[in-house]
Amino acid sequence: MEKVKEVQNFKPFIPADKILPEFTKTSLLVGILLSVIFGAANAYLGLKVGMTISASIPAAVISMGIIRGVLKRDSILENNLVQTIGSAGESVAAGAIFTLPALYMWSTEWGTEAPNLLMIAIIAMIGGTLGVLFMVPLRKALIVEEHGILPYPEGTACAEVLLAGEEGGEKTKTVFSGLVLGSIYKFLSEGLKLFPNEIETTIPGYSGAAIGVDVLPSLLGVGFIIGPKIAAYMLGGAVFGWFVLIPLISNLGSLAPIILAPATDPIQTLDHWGLWSNYIKYIGAGAVTFGGIFSLVTSLPLIARTFKDVIKNYSNGGSSSQILRTDQDMSMKVIIIGVVLVVVIMAVLPVIPVGFIGAVTVALFGFLFAAVSSRIVGLIGSSNNPVSGMTIATLIITAFIFKVSGNVGQSGMIASLTVGAIVAIIAAIAGDASQDLKTGYIVGATPKYQQYGEIIGALVAALAIGGVLNLLNAAWEFGSAELPAPQATLMKVVVEGVMGGNLPWTLIFIGASLGIGIQILGLPVLPVAIGLYLPIHLSVGIMVGGIVRGVIDKKLNKAKDVEANNIQLKIDTGILYSSGLIAGEGLIGILLAVFTVVGLNLNLGIDLGAIGSIVLFGLLTFSLIRKSLLNKAK
């Protein structure tokens, strides 16, 4: 009864009977530009560290800076549509980079042709389109009926940014200052090669142990955004891998010339990187797999509730509320025709090698995980959406189906990975669409315009992502130290294991058992498992940003009233600045990839060494402290 009353009493910022510019050429063009930018930047970030950031708030801030500040237009609905379109690029990139780089790795291993732009673009377009179409019927059940129950943290925060539009100029400057500094730092480090972006040392007297840090703007920014707790969980997993498991294996291997698969050389000849790539990576993969699947299993009650709410809504004749502008969704006729058309295209297009079985699998798992993703992000936010777990579950079942049906070998593996890629993009875009529609619900947007905008953003980003992936792979190759592509490597391992039965299952089961132990201790499995799976260098860099955020959070916990508001403003400013650092590094990373492909060498022959790295990363960290902790909030 209270839920119904809250929904009935809710009044959006722009009333349903008021018409403002919304679906305009300006909002479309600016949104498309931001979709490509954030898609490219997040693709680079995800391939580097295995995670992406939500682009909704940075897109909203930049939108206000352009539309309000430069173009002198004053429509909150126009700004909202820009962030809706712009944030779609990040979601398409997230789903794509979690899976598709495995296709490039296979082409290198097998000596076959790499995926072409058309294949990557169509896979991403199918996933992006289905993600939105599957989410639309869920809007009323999740966004409207559950208002006040499902918080949708990023969507609500983005609405607050839009509602505080008069502050847009200052916030835009903050994002751009981070973007400029992140770009300059990245260019000095990896363009001009003035200082190394990675520092590493072994530990005297502790055989096999090593520690290092990647001094990158993106890691500093990610650490501030995710906060000290998640950063500490990741570092804890890394410490266990690099200070416990690697030294343990190294010392046991030194007793005799033991060759332990999957390595082909004796353990005593392997350094810490050799031990990590041959053993720790698989243990970490087992822990990540358990964490992802466990997150999915624990969400099953939410899935059941979502389907129940949707069926109840439509059986009660939800169309009666379509009279209001703020309640107009895409028509069910368009949705049904669109889904059927896309599924048929998947089944018959030779460039998408999934066939009828794969197309049906995509439809079933896609709708299931669109519902899962849409509700989960409402509870815990997009950053904690277990897309990897959904993808792993899809890959295991799909690979098994293809194997049983006789589609094995390289073709079966490619088909399985393609299905997984489409489902991953569906889950990512559905979660993003949910957050955007929550923002729109609060500010009084027209849902159908947002839904069409989300599709446009996804389609444009899909066209761009193929070029970005081809460019990055040509420059450095996926799976390299520069672009480890950790999530895609894990998906590759899963498919190979199911199809070929050649996985080091003992190591994976050890990792899964560690995941069970972590869960029993009451700790979140995925952050710890990701820390174990990735090199410690990444987690240390992220922890630096987490510490800065932690100092401010501690002050916030002790503050009251006005002081608390000022401290929260420091955090918000730091998040915007961090988003700029991440975007700046990502964009310069793309530019440097172009230089690498065309053979342009900018190396000045000057190397400031590890000391230079420490000093410059220290200055970069101080810039974050100045923008957040030392910011004179008013």
C-alpha positions, 0 to 999 in steps of 0.5 A: 500500500505504501509503495502504491502511495509513493508512486502515485504521489511522485511528481517529476521535475518537468510535469507530464503536460509540459513540453520542452525540446528533447529529441532534437538534432542538437541532443542527437549530435552531441549524444552520438559524439559522447557515445563514441568518445566514452565507448573508445575510452572505456574500451581501452580502460577495460582492456587494460584493467578489466573494468569500465566506469559509468559514463552517465554523470560525465556525459551529463556534465559535459552535455550541460557545458556544451548545451547550456554553456556554449549553445545557450540552450536551456532544456533539462530534457535535452541534456538528459537525452544527451547523457542517455545516448552518450552513456550507451557507448560505454555499455556497448564497449563493456560487453564487447571488450569482455568477450570479443578480444578472444576472437583476435587471440584465437586468430593469432594462435590458429593463424587465421584471419582476424575478425573483420569490422563488419562482424564486430559491428554487427555483433555489437549492434545486435547486442545493443538493440536487443538489450534496449528492446528487452528492457523496455517491457520491464520499465514500469515494473522496475522504474515506476512501480519500484520507485522508492524501493530500487534506488538505481544509484547512478540514475538517481545521482545523474538526475541530481546533477541535471537538476543542479544545472546551474552548477554545470559550468563549474562541473564541466571545467572539473571533468575537462581539467581531469581529461587534459591532465590525464591526456598530457600525463599519458602522452608524456609517459607512453608517447614521448617515453619520458618515464615508465608507467610501471615500476617493479621490484623483487623483495630481497630475502623473500624468494619468488615475491615481487611487487610493483605499481602501474602509475596510470591516471586511469588507475588513480581515477578508478580507485577514487571512484570505487572507493577504499573498500573495493580497492582494498579487496582487490589489493588483498586478492593480489597480495595473496597471489603475489606474496603467498601463492607465487613464493609458495610455488617458487620455493616448492619448485626449487626442490627439484626440476618439476614441470607442472602443466600448463607450463612446459618449463621446470618451475625453478626456471620461471620468474614471478611473471612466468608463475603468474601466467601459468598458474596464478592466472588460472587460480584467479579465473576459477575464483572469478568464475565462482564469484560471477556465478554465485552473484547470478544464483543469489539474484534468482529470487529477484529474477522471478520477482521481476518476471512476475511484476512484468506479467502482472503489469501487462495483464492489468492493461498497462496501456491505460497510462500511455496517455501521459507523455512521461509514460509513453514507451516504445510500442509493444508491436515495434518491440516484438517485430524488432526482436523477431527481426534481429533474431532472424538476422542472427540465424541467417547472416553468415557473418554471425556464425551462430545459426538457428541454435545460437540465435534462439540461445541469444534470445532466451539468455538475452531476455533472462539476463536483461531482466537480471541486469536491470534489477541488479543495477537498481539495487547495487549500481552498474559498477557492481553488475555481474556481467562477467558471471552472466557471460560465463554461465551463457558460455558454459551452457552454449559451448556444451549445446554446440558440442553436443550438437556436433559443432565443435573445434574452431567453428564451435568455439567461435560460435559460442564466444559470439553468443556470449558476446551478444549476451554480454552486450545485452546485459550491459546495455540493459543495465545502462538503459535502466539507470538512464530511464530512472534519471528520466523518470525523476526529471520528467523525460519522455521514455520512448525518446530515451529508448530510441536514443539508447538504441541510436547511441548503441548502434553508433558505438557498435560501428565505432567499436570494431575500428577501436578493437582492430586498431588496438589489436594491431598496435599491441595485440590483445593478451599482451602486457600493454593490453592484457584483456583480462575478462576476454582472456577468462572467457576464452579459457572457459570456452576452450575448457568446455570444448577441448577439455584441456583446461588445468581444472585442478588450478581452476577448482583451487580458485573456485574453492578460494572463492567459496572460502572468501564467501564464507568469510562474508567478503565480496568474492568478485573484487578479491577474485579480480585482484587475484586474477590481475597483476598486483601492479594494477591493484596497487595503482587503484589502491592509491586512488582508493586511499585518497577517497578513504580519507574523505569518506572518513571525514564524511562519516564524522561530519554533520549537516552543512559540513557533511554536504560540503564533504560530499561535494568534495567527493562528487568533484573528485569523481568528476575529476577522476572520470576526466583522468580516465577519459583522457588516458583512454583517448590518448591511448587510442591516439597512440595506437594510431601512431603505432600502427602507422609507424610514428615513433615519438620517443625522445630518448630521455628516460627519467626512470623509476624516480621520475615515475614516482615523482610525476605520479605523486604530482598527479595524485596531489592534483586529485587531492587538490580537486577533492580533499583540499577543494574549497567546497561552498 
